[in-house]
Amino acid sequence: MAMRMTIGRKIGMGFGLFIFFALLVVVLTNRTLERSRSINEEINQVYSPSVDALVRLRNLSVSSHMLIKHWALLESRADAPEKTELVEITTQELPRLLDRLDTLMAYWDHDEVALMNRVTAELDALFELHDQIKTMLPSLESYRDPFVHMVRNDLAEEGGPLDQQTNKVLSELDHLLGLQETRRRELGGGMIRSFDSLKFFVLYMGIALVVIGLVVAFVIVRDIVAPVQRLRHVLLSLGRGVFPRTKVRTTNDEIGDMSKALTSLVEGLRRTTDFSHSVAAGDFEAEYQPLSEEDVLGHALLKMRDELGQRERVLEMKVVERTEEVVRQKEEVERQSRKVVELYKNVTDSIRYAKRLQESILPPERRIKELLPETFVYYRPKDIVSGDFYWFERIDDKVVFAAVDCTGHGVPGAFMSLIGHNGLNQAAKERNRSRPSEVLADLNRIAYEALHKDREQYLVRDGMDMALCSYDPARGVLEYAGANCPLYIVRDGQVLPFSPDKNAIGSLELTGHTFTDHRIRLQSGDMVYIFSDGYADQFGGPKGKKFLYRRFRELLVEISPQPADRQRNLLNDAFNAWRGAHEQVDDILVIGMRA
């Protein structure tokens, strides 16, 4: 007797087919999501960070190449911004980046790891060249060594060892980046194919479910239509990855059993989702109970939690170690900085003491006023000590005075000024000479012997420029001789210039040259000026140009009617107005005397 197909059996068959296809959709969806999640994690946690890190490594290699060539080819101080930036890249950014790549290499293929090892080896070779250049050129003075100049040019020239080694590193990096990009595209393509497959199965399974639902709808009674529709809605929502907002109502029948099973599934997925969110937020102590011993996803999530927790602890230990190292380096830098400050203070104190010694050789203002009442001295050193100095003495019934500009300024110029002062005392005061040309000739011999003694092969080219005057107040006669320093007389609003000899004191041969005397009868009210070149050579004004002698002569004509002390103040005001924000370029000395 054939088995009668009852409504219950038809419903059972219909729901059996329905559940079969629904479970098939769930399994396929779960497998696809799991595989897609794995691919996505591999892309996001391995290859995307790896590509970003390799691109960053390439950029740092290019930047360091540009900076080391700047270090080698352009003279700069040790604290130049380019050198500081290169040191920061090589000592901080590159080690951190290589540590990051070392962590990511654990997930790479063998070929990629081998290629990265070659990149690391090439980088080591490249930075050995960097260290060689840094060792050769530690300071601004090291650029002047001819041997260093030749070696650094060979290393840093276009197409030289530095360029070749950098090109090797970039070539290897580009190859590795190509492999990483290819692998990432392959993984992305696999994930897209997986989703296309899921789309295919969901489409046809959905059609099958609709057909089965229509068949079952003809044979089921009204009392079970609503529960079936609710179950269908929940299943379709899960197929889209959306959890139901309301709990499925269960009954004491087959539909009720299905409702219970679906509720368990939803709760399990909800707990899995909550656990994933907790782990993503850094809660590695979050509890999770797999659905069963066969719950592969649940056990995989637990394993992922443990591995991420261990990795975070390792990273925290590395951060602590790096922090301690930075603190030690900071303390060492501060210690060295204190040494530099102390050394700078000692040197500055020594120079300030030298200034006191130098000022002791200059005649005081009271003495100058005794010799020449209507006289001023505008004296402005560039540094603490000066290469310019002035000299006043009475020789018989004449007053002999000079404005002297020694080679250089600062400490070197101060040493030369001592030689010049002692030489003037010997040539004029001790030998009782007042004729300017004789004093200059004798001073040239004294300076030549002091600068060139026992140096027949390598002569020193240092010397002094000087304007020397001998004034007889009783007769109103002024005698002048100069070495590169002219004499200006302002009379009736006009400048009368007297040219010097174009040779410096101490740089002439002792034979075959004499200095020229100029004998001038002064008129009442004449202003006599002798000076160094510092005032006229000062940069300033709206276009940052030199003051020049033309403006200097115009300024002297303008201030000449004023009293001597007032002229000194006017010279200072005009100098400050012209200089503005520019640095003073040389020592300044101007002596003015009214007849």
Residue pairs with C-beta under 8 A, 6 or more apart in sequence:
7 219
7 220
7 221
10 216
10 219
11 216
11 219
11 220
11 224
11 254
12 254
14 212
14 215
14 216
14 219
14 220
15 216
15 254
15 255
15 258
17 208
17 212
18 209
18 212
18 213
18 216
19 258
21 205
21 208
21 209
21 212
22 209
22 235
24 201
24 205
25 201
25 202
25 205
25 206
25 235
25 239
26 238
26 239
26 265
28 198
28 201
28 202
28 205
29 198
29 202
29 239
30 297
32 194
32 195
32 197
32 198
34 296
34 297
35 191
35 194
36 191
36 194
36 195
39 187
39 188
39 190
39 191
39 194
40 191
42 107
42 187
43 184
43 187
43 188
43 191
45 107
46 104
46 107
46 108
47 180
47 183
47 184
47 187
48 184
49 100
49 104
50 101
50 104
50 108
50 180
51 177
51 180
51 181
51 184
53 97
53 100
53 101
53 104
54 101
54 173
54 176
54 177
54 180
55 177
56 97
57 94
57 97
57 98
57 101
57 119
57 173
58 170
58 173
58 174
58 177
60 89
60 93
60 94
60 97
61 123
61 126
61 166
61 169
61 170
61 173
62 166
62 170
63 85
63 89
64 86
64 89
64 90
64 94
64 130
65 162
65 163
65 166
67 82
67 83
67 85
67 86
67 89
68 86
68 129
68 130
68 133
68 156
68 162
69 156
69 162
70 76
70 82
71 82
71 83
71 86
71 133
71 134
71 137
72 133
72 137
72 152
72 153
72 155
72 156
72 162
73 152
73 153
73 156
75 140
75 143
76 82
76 83
76 140
77 83
77 139
77 140
78 138
78 139
78 140
86 130
90 127
90 130
94 123
96 322
98 120
99 318
101 116
105 112
105 113
105 116
108 116
109 179
109 183
111 179
112 176
112 179
112 180
112 183
115 172
115 175
115 176
115 179
116 176
118 172
119 169
119 172
119 173
119 176
122 165
122 168
122 169
122 172
123 169
125 165
126 162
126 165
126 166
126 168
126 169
129 155
129 161
129 162
129 165
132 155
133 152
133 155
133 156
133 162
136 142
136 148
136 151
136 152
137 143
137 148
137 152
142 148
143 149
154 160
154 161
155 161
155 162
156 162
157 163
202 239
206 239
209 232
213 228
213 232
216 228
217 225
220 228
224 255
227 249
227 251
227 255
227 259
228 255
230 248
230 249
231 248
231 255
231 258
231 259
231 262
233 244
234 244
234 248
234 262
234 266
235 262
237 243
237 244
238 244
238 265
238 266
238 269
243 266
243 269
243 270
243 273
244 266
247 263
248 259
248 262
248 263
248 266
249 259
250 256
250 259
250 260
250 263
251 259
268 291
271 288
271 289
272 288
272 297
272 298
272 301
275 286
275 288
275 301
275 305
276 301
278 286
279 286
279 301
279 304
279 305
279 308
282 312
284 305
284 306
284 308
284 309
284 312
285 309
286 305
288 298
288 301
288 302
288 305
289 298
290 298
290 299
290 302
291 298
348 384
351 383
351 384
351 385
351 411
352 384
354 384
354 385
354 411
354 414
355 384
355 385
358 385
358 386
358 389
358 414
358 417
358 418
361 389
361 417
361 418
361 421
362 379
362 389
362 390
363 390
363 391
363 392
365 377
367 392
368 375
368 377
368 392
369 375
371 392
371 394
371 399
371 401
372 392
372 399
372 401
372 471
372 473
372 593
374 563
374 564
374 593
374 594
375 564
375 591
375 592
375 593
375 594
376 564
376 565
376 567
376 568
376 591
376 592
377 390
377 568
377 589
377 590
377 591
378 568
378 571
378 572
378 588
378 589
378 590
378 591
378 592
379 386
379 388
379 390
379 588
379 589
380 534
380 572
380 575
380 584
380 587
380 588
380 589
381 388
381 409
381 587
381 588
382 409
382 410
382 534
382 584
382 585
382 586
382 587
382 588
383 409
383 410
383 411
384 410
385 410
385 411
385 413
385 414
386 409
386 410
386 413
386 414
386 417
386 587
387 405
387 406
387 407
387 408
387 409
387 410
387 412
387 413
387 414
387 416
387 417
387 587
388 403
388 404
388 405
388 406
388 409
388 413
388 417
388 532
388 534
388 587
388 588
388 589
389 404
389 406
389 417
389 420
389 421
389 589
390 401
390 402
390 403
390 404
390 589
390 591
391 400
391 401
391 402
391 404
391 421
391 424
392 399
392 400
392 401
393 399
393 400
393 401
393 424
393 425
393 428
393 429
394 400
395 428
395 429
395 432
395 433
395 434
395 470
396 432
396 434
397 472
397 474
398 434
398 470
398 471
398 472
399 470
399 471
399 473
400 428
400 434
400 436
400 439
400 468
400 469
400 470
400 471
401 468
401 469
401 471
401 530
401 591
401 593
402 424
402 466
402 467
402 468
402 469
402 530
403 466
403 467
403 485
403 530
403 531
403 532
403 589
403 590
403 591
404 417
404 420
404 424
404 464
404 465
404 466
404 532
404 589
405 464
405 465
405 466
405 484
405 485
405 532
405 533
405 534
405 587
405 589
406 413
406 416
406 417
406 419
406 420
406 462
406 463
406 464
407 413
407 416
407 461
407 462
407 463
407 464
407 504
408 416
408 462
409 586
409 587
413 587
416 462
416 463
416 464
419 447
419 450
419 451
419 464
419 506
420 443
420 447
420 464
420 466
420 505
422 446
423 443
423 446
423 447
423 450
424 439
424 443
426 442
426 443
426 446
427 433
427 438
427 439
427 442
427 443
427 446
428 434
428 439
431 442
433 439
433 442
434 470
434 479
435 470
435 479
435 517
436 468
436 469
436 470
436 479
436 480
436 481
436 515
436 517
437 481
437 514
437 515
437 516
437 517
439 468
439 481
440 466
440 468
440 481
440 483
440 505
440 515
441 514
441 515
443 466
443 505
444 483
444 505
444 506
444 508
444 510
444 515
445 510
447 463
447 464
447 505
447 506
448 506
448 507
448 508
448 509
448 510
450 506
451 460
451 462
451 463
451 506
452 459
452 460
461 507
462 506
462 507
463 504
463 505
463 506
463 507
464 483
464 504
464 505
464 506
465 483
465 484
465 485
465 504
465 505
465 532
465 533
466 482
466 483
466 484
466 485
466 505
467 480
467 482
467 483
467 485
467 486
467 487
467 500
467 530
467 531
468 480
468 481
468 482
469 478
469 479
469 480
469 487
469 528
469 530
469 593
470 478
470 479
470 480
471 477
471 478
471 479
471 528
471 593
472 478
476 521
476 522
476 523
476 524
476 595
477 519
477 520
477 521
477 522
478 519
478 520
478 521
478 522
478 528
478 595
479 517
479 518
479 519
479 520
480 487
480 498
480 517
480 518
480 520
480 530
481 500
481 501
481 515
481 516
481 517
481 518
482 498
482 499
482 500
482 501
482 515
482 530
483 500
483 501
483 503
483 504
483 505
483 515
484 500
484 501
484 502
484 503
484 504
485 500
485 530
485 531
485 532
485 533
486 497
486 498
486 499
486 500
487 497
487 498
487 500
487 518
487 528
487 529
487 530
488 495
488 496
488 497
488 498
488 528
488 529
488 530
488 531
488 553
488 556
489 495
489 496
489 498
489 520
489 522
489 526
489 527
489 528
489 529
490 496
490 526
490 527
490 529
490 556
490 557
490 560
491 523
491 525
491 526
491 527
493 557
493 560
494 557
495 553
495 556
495 557
497 553
498 518
498 520
501 515
501 516
503 513
522 528
522 595
523 595
524 595
525 594
525 595
526 594
526 595
527 556
527 560
527 592
527 593
527 594
527 595
528 592
528 593
528 594
528 595
529 556
529 590
529 591
529 592
529 593
530 590
530 591
531 552
531 589
531 590
531 591
532 586
532 587
532 588
532 589
532 590
533 586
534 585
534 586
534 587
534 588
534 589
535 547
535 552
535 571
535 575
535 588
535 590
536 546
536 547
536 548
536 549
536 551
536 552
537 546
537 547
537 585
537 586
538 546
538 547
538 575
538 578
538 579
538 582
538 584
538 585
538 586
538 588
539 545
539 546
539 579
539 582
539 585
540 547
540 578
540 579
540 580
540 582
541 547
541 578
541 580
544 582
547 578
555 571
555 574
559 566
559 567
559 570
559 571
560 567
562 570
564 592
564 593
564 594
567 592
568 592
571 590
575 588
